[in-house]
Amino acid sequence: MNIYAIRVIYKYEMLRFRNTLMQSFASPVISTALYFVVFGSAIGSRIETINGVSYGTFIVPGLMMLTLLTQSISNASFGIFFPKFTGTIYEVMSAPISFFEILIGYVGAAATKSMIIGLVILGTAGFFVPLNIAHPVWMMGFLILTCISFSLFGFIIGLWATNFEKLQLIPMLVITPLVFLGGSFYTIDMLPPAWQTVTLFNPVVYLISGFRWSFFEVSDVSVALSLFMVLVFLILCLVVVWWMFKTGYRLKR
């Protein structure tokens, strides 16, 4: 494995992140504060607890997951789309490195950025509500798997997109609605039985449920099923990326 090439791609992507550090940190911090003001205070005053957890504390995992998914997709999709847009992607592809090494460099950097932002949100939430993470190891495990999985998904979007508008299409029209409808700010037990069944077809439910369990030991579905769904999604993304590089899909003029 060409560690030097991976390090070069990784460091370049992280340097771009460092150059926009204030914007990268300011946006999630302000958004988190606003969510706590709107949801934590306004709605929290009407809903005191959910499954024995105060509402303000209950929404922390969902709030983190909302940002993690969008940031992972955004970082990875732009990271690979920009060199494709400028034509420098062909220099990378002509270098003596495999698609897997290219993938590790770009996706590793995107996942790292998302994890940093996720931890910033967690720290910001600590100023508004008391936090006690029941299973910190599981929390970090779900955090890492989610960042890697959706960075892979973002990488696929970046390869697929032919313009900047398409980069925002799936995150805005698909991912964000799925997160809001996936139990980010409520438990699916609060829904009517018919809607509970429909909600279980939303893959984001399993991500949020497993992540929330690591905080409070409460979940909408079993932790094993949540972990299984994340791993299945990760493997599917790997297969799609392999196929895109193998066939040259959207990489060849």
N, C-alpha and C positions, 0 to 999 in steps of 0.2 A: 504494500500500500504506500502511495506517495504522500507521506505525512507533510512534506514541505509544501506541496501544492494545496493540500487541504488548509494548512495554516495560512497561506497567502490569501486564499479566498475568504476564509473566516475573518482574518484581521482586516481586510479591506471592507467587508460588510460591517464589522463592528466600528471601524473608523467613521463610516458614514453615520452610524448611530450616535457616536460621540459628538459629531459636528452639529447634531440637532438635539442635544441632550436636554436642553431647557424645554423645548416643545414636547419632547417625548415624555418627560416627567410631569410637566405642568398640566397637560391635557387629562391624564388619568386621575391626578390628584383633584383637580377642579371638578371633574365628572363625578368622582366618588363622593366628594363633599355635597354636591347637588343632589345626588341620589339619596343620601342620608337625610338631607333637609326635606326632600319631597316625600320619599317612601318611608324613611325611618321615623320622621316626625309626624307628617300629616296622616299617613295610613297607620303608622305604628301607634298613634293615639287611639285608634279605633280597634286595632287588633293587638292585644297586649302580648299574647304568647302563641306560638305554634309548636305543638309537641313538647311543651315545657320549655321552649327557648323563646326569649324575648324577640319580637319581630325585627327590631333593628339589628340584632345579632344574627338572626336567621337568614337575612338577605345577603350577608357578607360572601358566602361561597358562590351564590348566583351572580352577584355583582362582579366578583373576580372572574368567573367563567365567561361572563359577557365580554369583558375586556380582553381576556386571554385569547378567546376564539377570534375576535376581530383583529387584534394586534398580530397574532400568529399568521393569519391569512394575509394581512396587509404587508407585513415585513417580508414574508417569503415571496409573495407574488410580485411585488415591486422589485425585490432584489434580483430576480431572474429575468423579469420583463425588461428592465432598463438596458442591460447589455444586449438583449435580443433586439430591442428597439434601435439602439445605436449601432448594432452590427458587431460589437466586440465579443458576442457570444461565440462567434466562429473561431476566434483566437483561442478561447477556452477549450472548445471542442476539438481543435486541431492539436492541442497540447497532448503530451504523452500521459494523460490521466484518464481513468475510467469514469463512466457516468456515476458510479457509486461514490467516487471521491469528490466529484463536483457536487453531488447531492449532499454529502456530509458537510462540505464547506458552507453552502448556501443555507441549507435547512438548520444546520447547527447554529449558525449566527442568528437566524430568525427566531429559533426557539430560545436562545439565550436572551435576546432582547425581550421577548414576551415574558420569560420567567422573571427578569429584573423588574419589569413593569408590574407583574402580578404581585411580587413581594412589596413593591412600593404601595400598591393599593391595600394590601394587607396591613401595612404599617399605618397608612392613612386611616383605615377603618378603626384601628386601635385607639385613635383619638376621639372617636365618636361613641363606640360601644365597647364593653368589656369582652375580651376574646380569650377563650380557653380551648385550645386545639387538643381534642382527645387522642388523636393518633397522628402526630406530626410526621412520622415516617411515611404513612399512607398518604397523607396530604401532599408531601413532596413528590411521592410516586405518581399520584394522579396529576399533579401540576406538570411534572416533566413529560409524562405520556401525552397529556393533552396538548402541550406546546409543540412537541415533536409531530404528533399526528396532524394537527391543523396547519403546522408549517409545511408539512408535506402536501396537504390539500391546497394551500396557498401557492406552493411551487407549481402544482399542476395547473392552477388558474393562470399563473404567470406565463407558463408555456402555451396555454390555450389562447390567451387573450391576444388580439391583434391591434388593440388600441387602449388608451387609458380609461375610456368609458367602461370597457368590458372588465377591467380590473375591479371596479366597484359594483358591478352588476350582481354577482352572486353574493358577496358579503351583505349588501344592502337589501336585496330582494329575497334572499333565502336564509342566510345565517342569522341575521339579527332577529327576524320574526320567529325563527325556530327557538332561539334562546329565550325570548320573552314568553313564548308559549310552552317552554320546556320546564316550567316550575322554578324559574330564577327567583321570583319574589313571592312564591306561594308553594304549598304542597299540593300535589295532584289529588289528594284525598278531599280537598275542598271543592272539587269539581263534581258535577253530576256523573253517575255511573257510566253513561254512554260516552261522555267526553273523556273520562278517565281511560277508557279503552282506546279511543282515538289518539290520545296523547302518548300512549305507549308505542305508537309507530314513529314518534319523534325521537331520533337518535340522541339528541342533546339531553333528553330527560335522563338517560343513563349516565352521562358525564356529570351532570349537576348532582344527581342523586348520590353517586359514589363519592364525589368531592365533599358534599355536605355531610355524609356519614363520617368522614375523617375528622370533621370538626365537632359534631354533636352526637354521633352514634345514632342518628335518625336518618332514614332514607325512604324513598318511594318504591325502590326496587332493591333486590339483594345486591350486596357489594360484589359478589362473584360475577353476577350478570353484568354489572357496570364495567368491571375490569375486562371481561370477555368482549364486550361491545367495543371498548376502546382499542383493544388489541386487534380485533377484526378490521376495524376502520383503518388502523395503521398499516396492516398487511395489504389491504386493498389499495391504499394510496401508493405503497411501494411497488406493487404490481403495475399500476397505471403508469407511474413514472418510468419504470423499466421499459414498458411497451412504447412509451412516447420517445425515449431515446433510441430504442432499437429500430423503430420504424422511421425516426426523424420527423415525427408529427409536429407541425408548426415550427420546426427548426430549419427545414430546408426551404429555400426560396422557390 
